[in-house]
Amino acid sequence: MTARHLFYTGRVQGVGFRFSTKQIASGFDIAGWVKNLPDGRVELWAQSADADELEAFLEDIQNSTLGSLIKETQTVAVPADARVIGFSIIR
């Protein structure tokens, strides 16, 4: 299991970023969540049993219309969390 914890900076709130990320995730075998942060960033936790699947998901986010809204991405490799099932938007 491979997991990533990401923080996106840019025009990423109020533009459907979380919804679009969830839609993209539906095309992959990905578990995780996405949420807005009070400081204007978006936080994403994503994991998959297949490292290539996870990387393809993250690339699809960058290559989608969301990519033009992202100014900076901070990515940290983290241990997977077996309690995370499915992909959700945290409000």
N, CA, C and O atoms as a CHARMM CRD file, in Angstrom:
* protein
*
  364
    1    1 MET  N      0.85100  -1.17800   0.00000 PROA 1      0.00000
    2    1 MET  CA     0.00000   0.00000   0.00000 PROA 1      0.00000
    3    1 MET  C      0.89400   1.23800   0.00000 PROA 1      0.00000
    4    1 MET  O      1.84500   1.32700   0.77700 PROA 1      0.00000
    5    2 THR  N      0.58600   2.17800  -0.86700 PROA 2      0.00000
    6    2 THR  CA     1.32600   3.42700  -0.99900 PROA 2      0.00000
    7    2 THR  C      0.38700   4.58100  -0.69600 PROA 2      0.00000
    8    2 THR  O     -0.76400   4.57200  -1.13100 PROA 2      0.00000
    9    3 ALA  N      0.86200   5.57000   0.04100 PROA 3      0.00000
   10    3 ALA  CA     0.01400   6.71300   0.39500 PROA 3      0.00000
   11    3 ALA  C      0.77600   8.01900   0.21800 PROA 3      0.00000
   12    3 ALA  O      1.99800   8.07500   0.35100 PROA 3      0.00000
   13    4 ARG  N      0.01600   9.06400  -0.08600 PROA 4      0.00000
   14    4 ARG  CA     0.56900  10.41600  -0.22600 PROA 4      0.00000
   15    4 ARG  C     -0.34200  11.39800   0.50700 PROA 4      0.00000
   16    4 ARG  O     -1.56500  11.25800   0.50700 PROA 4      0.00000
   17    5 HSD  N      0.28100  12.38500   1.12600 PROA 5      0.00000
   18    5 HSD  CA    -0.42900  13.47600   1.78200 PROA 5      0.00000
   19    5 HSD  C     -0.00500  14.74000   1.04900 PROA 5      0.00000
   20    5 HSD  O      1.17600  15.08600   1.02200 PROA 5      0.00000
   21    6 LEU  N     -0.97700  15.42800   0.45400 PROA 6      0.00000
   22    6 LEU  CA    -0.66000  16.58000  -0.38800 PROA 6      0.00000
   23    6 LEU  C     -1.38300  17.82600   0.08300 PROA 6      0.00000
   24    6 LEU  O     -2.46900  17.76500   0.65900 PROA 6      0.00000
   25    7 PHE  N     -0.74500  18.96700  -0.18100 PROA 7      0.00000
   26    7 PHE  CA    -1.34600  20.26500   0.07100 PROA 7      0.00000
   27    7 PHE  C     -1.23200  21.07200  -1.22100 PROA 7      0.00000
   28    7 PHE  O     -0.13900  21.25600  -1.75600 PROA 7      0.00000
   29    8 TYR  N     -2.37900  21.55000  -1.71600 PROA 8      0.00000
   30    8 TYR  CA    -2.41400  22.34100  -2.94400 PROA 8      0.00000
   31    8 TYR  C     -2.64400  23.80600  -2.58900 PROA 8      0.00000
   32    8 TYR  O     -3.52600  24.13900  -1.79700 PROA 8      0.00000
   33    9 THR  N     -1.83200  24.67300  -3.19100 PROA 9      0.00000
   34    9 THR  CA    -1.94500  26.11100  -3.02600 PROA 9      0.00000
   35    9 THR  C     -2.29200  26.71700  -4.38200 PROA 9      0.00000
   36    9 THR  O     -1.88000  26.20300  -5.42300 PROA 9      0.00000
   37   10 GLY  N     -3.04000  27.79700  -4.36500 PROA 10     0.00000
   38   10 GLY  CA    -3.43600  28.47800  -5.59200 PROA 10     0.00000
   39   10 GLY  C     -4.89500  28.88000  -5.48900 PROA 10     0.00000
   40   10 GLY  O     -5.40100  29.13200  -4.39500 PROA 10     0.00000
   41   11 ARG  N     -5.56500  28.94100  -6.62000 PROA 11     0.00000
   42   11 ARG  CA    -7.00200  29.24100  -6.63600 PROA 11     0.00000
   43   11 ARG  C     -7.73600  27.90700  -6.54700 PROA 11     0.00000
   44   11 ARG  O     -8.33500  27.45400  -7.52200 PROA 11     0.00000
   45   12 VAL  N     -7.68700  27.28500  -5.37700 PROA 12     0.00000
   46   12 VAL  CA    -8.16200  25.91400  -5.23000 PROA 12     0.00000
   47   12 VAL  C     -9.42000  25.78900  -4.37500 PROA 12     0.00000
   48   12 VAL  O     -9.93300  24.68500  -4.19500 PROA 12     0.00000
   49   13 GLN  N     -9.92000  26.89500  -3.85100 PROA 13     0.00000
   50   13 GLN  CA   -11.17400  26.84300  -3.09700 PROA 13     0.00000
   51   13 GLN  C    -12.23700  27.65400  -3.81600 PROA 13     0.00000
   52   13 GLN  O    -11.94700  28.68700  -4.42000 PROA 13     0.00000
   53   14 GLY  N    -13.48200  27.16800  -3.74300 PROA 14     0.00000
   54   14 GLY  CA   -14.59700  27.85500  -4.39000 PROA 14     0.00000
   55   14 GLY  C    -14.65900  27.62800  -5.88800 PROA 14     0.00000
   56   14 GLY  O    -15.36500  28.34800  -6.59500 PROA 14     0.00000
   57   15 VAL  N    -13.92700  26.63700  -6.38300 PROA 15     0.00000
   58   15 VAL  CA   -13.87700  26.37700  -7.82700 PROA 15     0.00000
   59   15 VAL  C    -14.23100  24.92700  -8.17100 PROA 15     0.00000
   60   15 VAL  O    -14.05300  24.50100  -9.31200 PROA 15     0.00000
   61   16 GLY  N    -14.73100  24.16700  -7.18700 PROA 16     0.00000
   62   16 GLY  CA   -15.08700  22.76900  -7.43100 PROA 16     0.00000
   63   16 GLY  C    -13.91400  21.81400  -7.36300 PROA 16     0.00000
   64   16 GLY  O    -13.98600  20.70200  -7.88700 PROA 16     0.00000
   65   17 PHE  N    -12.83900  22.23300  -6.72700 PROA 17     0.00000
   66   17 PHE  CA   -11.62800  21.40800  -6.66400 PROA 17     0.00000
   67   17 PHE  C    -11.89200  20.07400  -5.97700 PROA 17     0.00000
   68   17 PHE  O    -11.49500  19.02500  -6.48400 PROA 17     0.00000
   69   18 ARG  N    -12.55900  20.10800  -4.82900 PROA 18     0.00000
   70   18 ARG  CA   -12.81100  18.86300  -4.08800 PROA 18     0.00000
   71   18 ARG  C    -13.72400  17.92900  -4.88100 PROA 18     0.00000
   72   18 ARG  O    -13.45800  16.73100  -4.98100 PROA 18     0.00000
   73   19 PHE  N    -14.79100  18.47700  -5.43800 PROA 19     0.00000
   74   19 PHE  CA   -15.72500  17.66400  -6.22400 PROA 19     0.00000
   75   19 PHE  C    -15.01900  17.03600  -7.42100 PROA 19     0.00000
   76   19 PHE  O    -15.18000  15.84600  -7.69000 PROA 19     0.00000
   77   20 SER  N    -14.24200  17.83400  -8.13100 PROA 20     0.00000
   78   20 SER  CA   -13.52900  17.31900  -9.30700 PROA 20     0.00000
   79   20 SER  C    -12.51200  16.25200  -8.91500 PROA 20     0.00000
   80   20 SER  O    -12.34300  15.26300  -9.62800 PROA 20     0.00000
   81   21 THR  N    -11.83700  16.44600  -7.79100 PROA 21     0.00000
   82   21 THR  CA   -10.87600  15.45100  -7.31300 PROA 21     0.00000
   83   21 THR  C    -11.58000  14.13500  -7.00300 PROA 21     0.00000
   84   21 THR  O    -11.06600  13.06300  -7.32100 PROA 21     0.00000
   85   22 LYS  N    -12.75700  14.21700  -6.38000 PROA 22     0.00000
   86   22 LYS  CA   -13.52800  13.00100  -6.08200 PROA 22     0.00000
   87   22 LYS  C    -13.95800  12.30700  -7.36900 PROA 22     0.00000
   88   22 LYS  O    -13.93400  11.07900  -7.45000 PROA 22     0.00000
   89   23 GLN  N    -14.35300  13.08700  -8.37500 PROA 23     0.00000
   90   23 GLN  CA   -14.72400  12.50000  -9.67100 PROA 23     0.00000
   91   23 GLN  C    -13.53200  11.79100 -10.30400 PROA 23     0.00000
   92   23 GLN  O    -13.67300  10.68000 -10.81500 PROA 23     0.00000
   93   24 ILE  N    -12.37800  12.41300 -10.27700 PROA 24     0.00000
   94   24 ILE  CA   -11.17400  11.79300 -10.83600 PROA 24     0.00000
   95   24 ILE  C    -10.86000  10.51000 -10.07200 PROA 24     0.00000
   96   24 ILE  O    -10.51000   9.49700 -10.67800 PROA 24     0.00000
   97   25 ALA  N    -10.98200  10.54700  -8.75700 PROA 25     0.00000
   98   25 ALA  CA   -10.69100   9.37100  -7.92700 PROA 25     0.00000
   99   25 ALA  C    -11.59500   8.19500  -8.27600 PROA 25     0.00000
  100   25 ALA  O    -11.18800   7.04100  -8.13800 PROA 25     0.00000
  101   26 SER  N    -12.81500   8.47300  -8.72600 PROA 26     0.00000
  102   26 SER  CA   -13.75500   7.38700  -9.04300 PROA 26     0.00000
  103   26 SER  C    -13.26300   6.52000 -10.20100 PROA 26     0.00000
  104   26 SER  O    -13.73300   5.39500 -10.37100 PROA 26     0.00000
  105   27 GLY  N    -12.33600   7.02100 -10.98900 PROA 27     0.00000
  106   27 GLY  CA   -11.78000   6.26000 -12.09800 PROA 27     0.00000
  107   27 GLY  C    -10.56600   5.42100 -11.71400 PROA 27     0.00000
  108   27 GLY  O     -9.95600   4.77400 -12.56500 PROA 27     0.00000
  109   28 PHE  N    -10.22100   5.43500 -10.44300 PROA 28     0.00000
  110   28 PHE  CA    -9.03100   4.73100  -9.96400 PROA 28     0.00000
  111   28 PHE  C     -9.36600   3.90600  -8.72800 PROA 28     0.00000
  112   28 PHE  O    -10.39100   4.12000  -8.08100 PROA 28     0.00000
  113   29 ASP  N     -8.49700   2.97300  -8.41600 PROA 29     0.00000
  114   29 ASP  CA    -8.62100   2.18900  -7.18600 PROA 29     0.00000
  115   29 ASP  C     -7.88100   2.94600  -6.08500 PROA 29     0.00000
  116   29 ASP  O     -6.78300   2.57400  -5.67300 PROA 29     0.00000
  117   30 ILE  N     -8.52300   4.02000  -5.62500 PROA 30     0.00000
  118   30 ILE  CA    -7.92300   4.95300  -4.67800 PROA 30     0.00000
  119   30 ILE  C     -8.82500   5.07500  -3.45500 PROA 30     0.00000
  120   30 ILE  O    -10.04900   5.10100  -3.58000 PROA 30     0.00000
  121   31 ALA  N     -8.22600   5.14900  -2.29400 PROA 31     0.00000
  122   31 ALA  CA    -8.95200   5.48700  -1.06700 PROA 31     0.00000
  123   31 ALA  C     -8.35700   6.78300  -0.54000 PROA 31     0.00000
  124   31 ALA  O     -7.17200   7.05500  -0.73300 PROA 31     0.00000
  125   32 GLY  N     -9.18300   7.58100   0.12600 PROA 32     0.00000
  126   32 GLY  CA    -8.66800   8.81000   0.70200 PROA 32     0.00000
  127   32 GLY  C     -9.73200   9.85000   0.91400 PROA 32     0.00000
  128   32 GLY  O    -10.92400   9.54500   0.97500 PROA 32     0.00000
  129   33 TRP  N     -9.28800  11.08400   1.02500 PROA 33     0.00000
  130   33 TRP  CA   -10.19800  12.19500   1.26000 PROA 33     0.00000
  131   33 TRP  C     -9.55100  13.50000   0.79300 PROA 33     0.00000
  132   33 TRP  O     -8.34100  13.58800   0.58400 PROA 33     0.00000
  133   34 VAL  N    -10.41100  14.50600   0.63900 PROA 34     0.00000
  134   34 VAL  CA    -9.96400  15.82900   0.23400 PROA 34     0.00000
  135   34 VAL  C    -10.75700  16.84700   1.04200 PROA 34     0.00000
  136   34 VAL  O    -11.95300  16.66500   1.26900 PROA 34     0.00000
  137   35 LYS  N    -10.09400  17.92500   1.48000 PROA 35     0.00000
  138   35 LYS  CA   -10.81200  18.94200   2.25200 PROA 35     0.00000
  139   35 LYS  C    -10.17000  20.31200   2.08500 PROA 35     0.00000
  140   35 LYS  O     -8.98200  20.43000   1.78400 PROA 35     0.00000
  141   36 ASN  N    -10.99100  21.35400   2.28800 PROA 36     0.00000
  142   36 ASN  CA   -10.50700  22.72400   2.29800 PROA 36     0.00000
  143   36 ASN  C     -9.88900  23.02400   3.65600 PROA 36     0.00000
  144   36 ASN  O    -10.34800  22.52800   4.68500 PROA 36     0.00000
  145   37 LEU  N     -8.85100  23.83400   3.64500 PROA 37     0.00000
  146   37 LEU  CA    -8.22100  24.28200   4.88100 PROA 37     0.00000
  147   37 LEU  C     -8.52800  25.76200   5.10300 PROA 37     0.00000
  148   37 LEU  O     -8.73800  26.49300   4.13500 PROA 37     0.00000
  149   38 PRO  N     -8.55800  26.21500   6.34900 PROA 38     0.00000
  150   38 PRO  CA    -8.86600  27.62000   6.63000 PROA 38     0.00000
  151   38 PRO  C     -7.89800  28.60600   5.97900 PROA 38     0.00000
  152   38 PRO  O     -8.26300  29.75900   5.74400 PROA 38     0.00000
  153   39 ASP  N     -6.67500  28.17500   5.68400 PROA 39     0.00000
  154   39 ASP  CA    -5.68000  29.08700   5.10200 PROA 39     0.00000
  155   39 ASP  C     -5.77800  29.19600   3.58100 PROA 39     0.00000
  156   39 ASP  O     -4.93600  29.83900   2.95400 PROA 39     0.00000
  157   40 GLY  N     -6.81200  28.56600   2.97100 PROA 40     0.00000
  158   40 GLY  CA    -7.02000  28.68000   1.53000 PROA 40     0.00000
  159   40 GLY  C     -6.45600  27.53600   0.71900 PROA 40     0.00000
  160   40 GLY  O     -6.69800  27.46100  -0.48500 PROA 40     0.00000
  161   41 ARG  N     -5.70700  26.64000   1.35000 PROA 41     0.00000
  162   41 ARG  CA    -5.17900  25.47700   0.64100 PROA 41     0.00000
  163   41 ARG  C     -6.21000  24.35500   0.63000 PROA 41     0.00000
  164   41 ARG  O     -7.21600  24.40400   1.33800 PROA 41     0.00000
  165   42 VAL  N     -5.93600  23.33900  -0.19600 PROA 42     0.00000
  166   42 VAL  CA    -6.71400  22.10400  -0.19200 PROA 42     0.00000
  167   42 VAL  C     -5.77500  20.98600   0.22200 PROA 42     0.00000
  168   42 VAL  O     -4.64700  20.89200  -0.26000 PROA 42     0.00000
  169   43 GLU  N     -6.25900  20.13700   1.12700 PROA 43     0.00000
  170   43 GLU  CA    -5.49200  19.00000   1.62800 PROA 43     0.00000
  171   43 GLU  C     -6.05100  17.71900   1.02400 PROA 43     0.00000
  172   43 GLU  O     -7.26600  17.53100   0.96500 PROA 43     0.00000
  173   44 LEU  N     -5.16500  16.84700   0.57800 PROA 44     0.00000
  174   44 LEU  CA    -5.55400  15.57800  -0.03500 PROA 44     0.00000
  175   44 LEU  C     -4.75700  14.44600   0.59300 PROA 44     0.00000
  176   44 LEU  O     -3.53600  14.53200   0.72500 PROA 44     0.00000
  177   45 TRP  N     -5.45700  13.38200   0.97900 PROA 45     0.00000
  178   45 TRP  CA    -4.83100  12.13200   1.44100 PROA 45     0.00000
  179   45 TRP  C     -5.28500  11.07600   0.45900 PROA 45     0.00000
  180   45 TRP  O     -6.48700  10.89700   0.26300 PROA 45     0.00000
  181   46 ALA  N     -4.35900  10.37300  -0.16100 PROA 46     0.00000
  182   46 ALA  CA    -4.72500   9.33700  -1.13400 PROA 46     0.00000
  183   46 ALA  C     -3.81200   8.13600  -0.96700 PROA 46     0.00000
  184   46 ALA  O     -2.61700   8.27700  -0.70700 PROA 46     0.00000
  185   47 GLN  N     -4.39400   6.94900  -1.12100 PROA 47     0.00000
  186   47 GLN  CA    -3.60900   5.72200  -1.02300 PROA 47     0.00000
  187   47 GLN  C     -4.17600   4.66500  -1.95000 PROA 47     0.00000
  188   47 GLN  O     -5.35300   4.68300  -2.31100 PROA 47     0.00000
  189   48 SER  N     -3.29400   3.73600  -2.32800 PROA 48     0.00000
  190   48 SER  CA    -3.68000   2.64600  -3.21700 PROA 48     0.00000
  191   48 SER  C     -2.74000   1.46900  -2.98300 PROA 48     0.00000
  192   48 SER  O     -1.59100   1.64200  -2.57500 PROA 48     0.00000
  193   49 ALA  N     -3.24400   0.28600  -3.24600 PROA 49     0.00000
  194   49 ALA  CA    -2.40400  -0.91400  -3.17300 PROA 49     0.00000
  195   49 ALA  C     -1.39100  -0.93100  -4.30500 PROA 49     0.00000
  196   49 ALA  O     -0.38700  -1.64100  -4.23700 PROA 49     0.00000
  197   50 ASP  N     -1.65200  -0.15000  -5.34500 PROA 50     0.00000
  198   50 ASP  CA    -0.80400  -0.10100  -6.53200 PROA 50     0.00000
  199   50 ASP  C     -0.16600   1.28800  -6.64100 PROA 50     0.00000
  200   50 ASP  O     -0.86800   2.27000  -6.88600 PROA 50     0.00000
  201   51 ALA  N      1.13800   1.37900  -6.46400 PROA 51     0.00000
  202   51 ALA  CA     1.83400   2.66600  -6.51300 PROA 51     0.00000
  203   51 ALA  C      1.63800   3.36800  -7.85100 PROA 51     0.00000
  204   51 ALA  O      1.51000   4.59200  -7.89000 PROA 51     0.00000
  205   52 ASP  N      1.61400   2.61100  -8.95200 PROA 52     0.00000
  206   52 ASP  CA     1.40600   3.21300 -10.27200 PROA 52     0.00000
  207   52 ASP  C      0.01000   3.81500 -10.38500 PROA 52     0.00000
  208   52 ASP  O     -0.17200   4.85700 -11.01400 PROA 52     0.00000
  209   53 GLU  N     -0.97100   3.16000  -9.77700 PROA 53     0.00000
  210   53 GLU  CA    -2.34900   3.66500  -9.77400 PROA 53     0.00000
  211   53 GLU  C     -2.41800   5.00100  -9.03700 PROA 53     0.00000
  212   53 GLU  O     -3.07200   5.93700  -9.49500 PROA 53     0.00000
  213   54 LEU  N     -1.75000   5.08100  -7.91200 PROA 54     0.00000
  214   54 LEU  CA    -1.72700   6.31600  -7.13700 PROA 54     0.00000
  215   54 LEU  C     -1.06100   7.43300  -7.92600 PROA 54     0.00000
  216   54 LEU  O     -1.58200   8.54700  -7.98100 PROA 54     0.00000
  217   55 GLU  N      0.07100   7.15300  -8.52900 PROA 55     0.00000
  218   55 GLU  CA     0.77300   8.17500  -9.31300 PROA 55     0.00000
  219   55 GLU  C     -0.06200   8.63000 -10.50900 PROA 55     0.00000
  220   55 GLU  O     -0.07400   9.81700 -10.83700 PROA 55     0.00000
  221   56 ALA  N     -0.75700   7.70300 -11.16300 PROA 56     0.00000
  222   56 ALA  CA    -1.61500   8.06100 -12.29900 PROA 56     0.00000
  223   56 ALA  C     -2.75500   8.96800 -11.84500 PROA 56     0.00000
  224   56 ALA  O     -3.10200   9.92000 -12.54500 PROA 56     0.00000
  225   57 PHE  N     -3.33600   8.68600 -10.68800 PROA 57     0.00000
  226   57 PHE  CA    -4.39900   9.52300 -10.12600 PROA 57     0.00000
  227   57 PHE  C     -3.88900  10.94000  -9.88400 PROA 57     0.00000
  228   57 PHE  O     -4.54300  11.90900 -10.26800 PROA 57     0.00000
  229   58 LEU  N     -2.73200  11.06500  -9.25300 PROA 58     0.00000
  230   58 LEU  CA    -2.17700  12.38500  -8.96400 PROA 58     0.00000
  231   58 LEU  C     -1.81600  13.12900 -10.24700 PROA 58     0.00000
  232   58 LEU  O     -1.98300  14.34600 -10.32500 PROA 58     0.00000
  233   59 GLU  N     -1.32800  12.41500 -11.24100 PROA 59     0.00000
  234   59 GLU  CA    -1.03400  13.03600 -12.54200 PROA 59     0.00000
  235   59 GLU  C     -2.31300  13.51300 -13.21500 PROA 59     0.00000
  236   59 GLU  O     -2.32300  14.57600 -13.83500 PROA 59     0.00000
  237   60 ASP  N     -3.39400  12.74000 -13.10100 PROA 60     0.00000
  238   60 ASP  CA    -4.66600  13.15200 -13.69700 PROA 60     0.00000
  239   60 ASP  C     -5.18500  14.43700 -13.06800 PROA 60     0.00000
  240   60 ASP  O     -5.78400  15.26200 -13.75800 PROA 60     0.00000
  241   61 ILE  N     -4.96700  14.61700 -11.77700 PROA 61     0.00000
  242   61 ILE  CA    -5.36500  15.87600 -11.14200 PROA 61     0.00000
  243   61 ILE  C     -4.59700  17.02200 -11.79000 PROA 61     0.00000
  244   61 ILE  O     -5.19600  18.02600 -12.17600 PROA 61     0.00000
  245   62 GLN  N     -3.28800  16.88400 -11.91300 PROA 62     0.00000
  246   62 GLN  CA    -2.45200  17.94000 -12.50400 PROA 62     0.00000
  247   62 GLN  C     -2.80000  18.19500 -13.96500 PROA 62     0.00000
  248   62 GLN  O     -2.74000  19.33400 -14.42700 PROA 62     0.00000
  249   63 ASN  N     -3.16400  17.14300 -14.69300 PROA 63     0.00000
  250   63 ASN  CA    -3.44200  17.27500 -16.12500 PROA 63     0.00000
  251   63 ASN  C     -4.87900  17.67300 -16.42800 PROA 63     0.00000
  252   63 ASN  O     -5.21400  17.94100 -17.58200 PROA 63     0.00000
  253   64 SER  N     -5.73400  17.71500 -15.40800 PROA 64     0.00000
  254   64 SER  CA    -7.12400  18.12000 -15.60300 PROA 64     0.00000
  255   64 SER  C     -7.20200  19.64700 -15.59300 PROA 64     0.00000
  256   64 SER  O     -6.17800  20.32700 -15.52600 PROA 64     0.00000
  257   65 THR  N     -8.41200  20.17400 -15.66000 PROA 65     0.00000
  258   65 THR  CA    -8.59200  21.62600 -15.57700 PROA 65     0.00000
  259   65 THR  C     -8.13300  22.17000 -14.22700 PROA 65     0.00000
  260   65 THR  O     -7.86800  23.36500 -14.09800 PROA 65     0.00000
  261   66 LEU  N     -8.03900  21.30800 -13.23000 PROA 66     0.00000
  262   66 LEU  CA    -7.55800  21.74000 -11.91200 PROA 66     0.00000
  263   66 LEU  C     -6.10200  22.18000 -11.96700 PROA 66     0.00000
  264   66 LEU  O     -5.68500  23.04800 -11.20000 PROA 66     0.00000
  265   67 GLY  N     -5.33600  21.59400 -12.85700 PROA 67     0.00000
  266   67 GLY  CA    -3.91400  21.89600 -12.95300 PROA 67     0.00000
  267   67 GLY  C     -3.62300  23.37300 -13.13600 PROA 67     0.00000
  268   67 GLY  O     -2.63300  23.88100 -12.61000 PROA 67     0.00000
  269   68 SER  N     -4.48000  24.07000 -13.88200 PROA 68     0.00000
  270   68 SER  CA    -4.25500  25.49700 -14.12400 PROA 68     0.00000
  271   68 SER  C     -4.54700  26.34100 -12.88300 PROA 68     0.00000
  272   68 SER  O     -4.14200  27.50100 -12.81400 PROA 68     0.00000
  273   69 LEU  N     -5.24300  25.76900 -11.90900 PROA 69     0.00000
  274   69 LEU  CA    -5.58200  26.48900 -10.68000 PROA 69     0.00000
  275   69 LEU  C     -4.53600  26.29500  -9.58700 PROA 69     0.00000
  276   69 LEU  O     -4.49300  27.04500  -8.61200 PROA 69     0.00000
  277   70 ILE  N     -3.69600  25.28100  -9.76400 PROA 70     0.00000
  278   70 ILE  CA    -2.70400  24.92700  -8.74700 PROA 70     0.00000
  279   70 ILE  C     -1.43100  25.74200  -8.95900 PROA 70     0.00000
  280   70 ILE  O     -0.82800  25.71100 -10.03200 PROA 70     0.00000
  281   71 LYS  N     -1.03600  26.47000  -7.92000 PROA 71     0.00000
  282   71 LYS  CA     0.20400  27.23600  -7.97600 PROA 71     0.00000
  283   71 LYS  C      1.36700  26.41500  -7.42200 PROA 71     0.00000
  284   71 LYS  O      2.47900  26.46100  -7.95000 PROA 71     0.00000
  285   72 GLU  N      1.09900  25.66400  -6.35600 PROA 72     0.00000
  286   72 GLU  CA     2.15500  24.87700  -5.71200 PROA 72     0.00000
  287   72 GLU  C      1.54500  23.61900  -5.10800 PROA 72     0.00000
  288   72 GLU  O      0.41400  23.63300  -4.62200 PROA 72     0.00000
  289   73 THR  N      2.31100  22.53400  -5.14600 PROA 73     0.00000
  290   73 THR  CA     1.89500  21.27700  -4.53100 PROA 73     0.00000
  291   73 THR  C      2.99400  20.80300  -3.60000 PROA 73     0.00000
  292   73 THR  O      4.15200  20.68100  -3.99800 PROA 73     0.00000
  293   74 GLN  N      2.62200  20.53700  -2.36000 PROA 74     0.00000
  294   74 GLN  CA     3.54400  19.93100  -1.39800 PROA 74     0.00000
  295   74 GLN  C      3.10000  18.48400  -1.22400 PROA 74     0.00000
  296   74 GLN  O      1.93500  18.22000  -0.92600 PROA 74     0.00000
  297   75 THR  N      4.01900  17.55500  -1.40900 PROA 75     0.00000
  298   75 THR  CA     3.69300  16.13100  -1.33700 PROA 75     0.00000
  299   75 THR  C      4.60500  15.43500  -0.34300 PROA 75     0.00000
  300   75 THR  O      5.82000  15.63600  -0.34400 PROA 75     0.00000
  301   76 VAL  N      3.99800  14.61000   0.50800 PROA 76     0.00000
  302   76 VAL  CA     4.74900  13.84100   1.49100 PROA 76     0.00000
  303   76 VAL  C      4.32200  12.38100   1.38100 PROA 76     0.00000
  304   76 VAL  O      3.12900  12.07500   1.39300 PROA 76     0.00000
  305   77 ALA  N      5.29700  11.48500   1.27600 PROA 77     0.00000
  306   77 ALA  CA     4.99400  10.05200   1.32800 PROA 77     0.00000
  307   77 ALA  C      4.73200   9.70900   2.78700 PROA 77     0.00000
  308   77 ALA  O      5.52000  10.05200   3.66800 PROA 77     0.00000
  309   78 VAL  N      3.61900   9.03100   3.03200 PROA 78     0.00000
  310   78 VAL  CA     3.21700   8.69000   4.39800 PROA 78     0.00000
  311   78 VAL  C      2.82800   7.22300   4.46900 PROA 78     0.00000
  312   78 VAL  O      2.56300   6.60700   3.43700 PROA 78     0.00000
  313   79 PRO  N      2.78800   6.65500   5.65600 PROA 79     0.00000
  314   79 PRO  CA     2.31700   5.27100   5.78100 PROA 79     0.00000
  315   79 PRO  C      0.83100   5.19100   5.43700 PROA 79     0.00000
  316   79 PRO  O      0.06800   6.10000   5.76400 PROA 79     0.00000
  317   80 ALA  N      0.43000   4.13000   4.79400 PROA 80     0.00000
  318   80 ALA  CA    -0.98300   3.92900   4.46800 PROA 80     0.00000
  319   80 ALA  C     -1.77900   3.71900   5.74800 PROA 80     0.00000
  320   80 ALA  O     -1.23300   3.32600   6.77900 PROA 80     0.00000
  321   81 ASP  N     -3.06700   3.98700   5.66700 PROA 81     0.00000
  322   81 ASP  CA    -3.97100   3.83800   6.80700 PROA 81     0.00000
  323   81 ASP  C     -5.09600   2.89400   6.40400 PROA 81     0.00000
  324   81 ASP  O     -5.96900   3.27000   5.62300 PROA 81     0.00000
  325   82 ALA  N     -5.08200   1.68700   6.92400 PROA 82     0.00000
  326   82 ALA  CA    -6.06800   0.66800   6.55000 PROA 82     0.00000
  327   82 ALA  C     -7.49100   1.06600   6.92400 PROA 82     0.00000
  328   82 ALA  O     -8.44600   0.48600   6.40900 PROA 82     0.00000
  329   83 ARG  N     -7.64700   2.04300   7.81000 PROA 83     0.00000
  330   83 ARG  CA    -8.99200   2.49400   8.19300 PROA 83     0.00000
  331   83 ARG  C     -9.65100   3.34900   7.12000 PROA 83     0.00000
  332   83 ARG  O    -10.87000   3.52000   7.13400 PROA 83     0.00000
  333   84 VAL  N     -8.86700   3.88900   6.18700 PROA 84     0.00000
  334   84 VAL  CA    -9.41500   4.74300   5.13000 PROA 84     0.00000
  335   84 VAL  C     -9.97100   3.85900   4.02400 PROA 84     0.00000
  336   84 VAL  O     -9.23500   3.11300   3.37800 PROA 84     0.00000
  337   85 ILE  N    -11.28400   3.95300   3.81400 PROA 85     0.00000
  338   85 ILE  CA   -11.97000   3.14800   2.79900 PROA 85     0.00000
  339   85 ILE  C    -12.77900   4.08800   1.91800 PROA 85     0.00000
  340   85 ILE  O    -13.46900   4.97300   2.42300 PROA 85     0.00000
  341   86 GLY  N    -12.69800   3.90100   0.61100 PROA 86     0.00000
  342   86 GLY  CA   -13.41900   4.77600  -0.30600 PROA 86     0.00000
  343   86 GLY  C    -12.75300   6.13500  -0.39100 PROA 86     0.00000
  344   86 GLY  O    -11.70000   6.36600   0.20400 PROA 86     0.00000
  345   87 PHE  N    -13.38500   7.03900  -1.14500 PROA 87     0.00000
  346   87 PHE  CA   -12.84500   8.38500  -1.29200 PROA 87     0.00000
  347   87 PHE  C    -13.94800   9.36900  -0.95300 PROA 87     0.00000
  348   87 PHE  O    -15.05800   9.26100  -1.47400 PROA 87     0.00000
  349   88 SER  N    -13.65600  10.32800  -0.08600 PROA 88     0.00000
  350   88 SER  CA   -14.70100  11.23900   0.36800 PROA 88     0.00000
  351   88 SER  C    -14.22600  12.68300   0.39600 PROA 88     0.00000
  352   88 SER  O    -13.03100  12.97800   0.40600 PROA 88     0.00000
  353   89 ILE  N    -15.20900  13.56600   0.40600 PROA 89     0.00000
  354   89 ILE  CA   -14.97400  14.98800   0.61000 PROA 89     0.00000
  355   89 ILE  C    -15.26600  15.26200   2.07600 PROA 89     0.00000
  356   89 ILE  O    -16.35300  14.95600   2.56700 PROA 89     0.00000
  357   90 ILE  N    -14.30600  15.83200   2.76600 PROA 90     0.00000
  358   90 ILE  CA   -14.51100  16.21900   4.16000 PROA 90     0.00000
  359   90 ILE  C    -14.91800  17.68200   4.16600 PROA 90     0.00000
  360   90 ILE  O    -14.24600  18.52900   3.57800 PROA 90     0.00000
  361   91 ARG  N    -16.00500  17.96400   4.82600 PROA 91     0.00000
  362   91 ARG  CA   -16.52100  19.34100   4.89200 PROA 91     0.00000
  363   91 ARG  C    -16.22300  19.96100   6.23400 PROA 91     0.00000
  364   91 ARG  O    -16.58100  21.11400   6.47400 PROA 91     0.00000
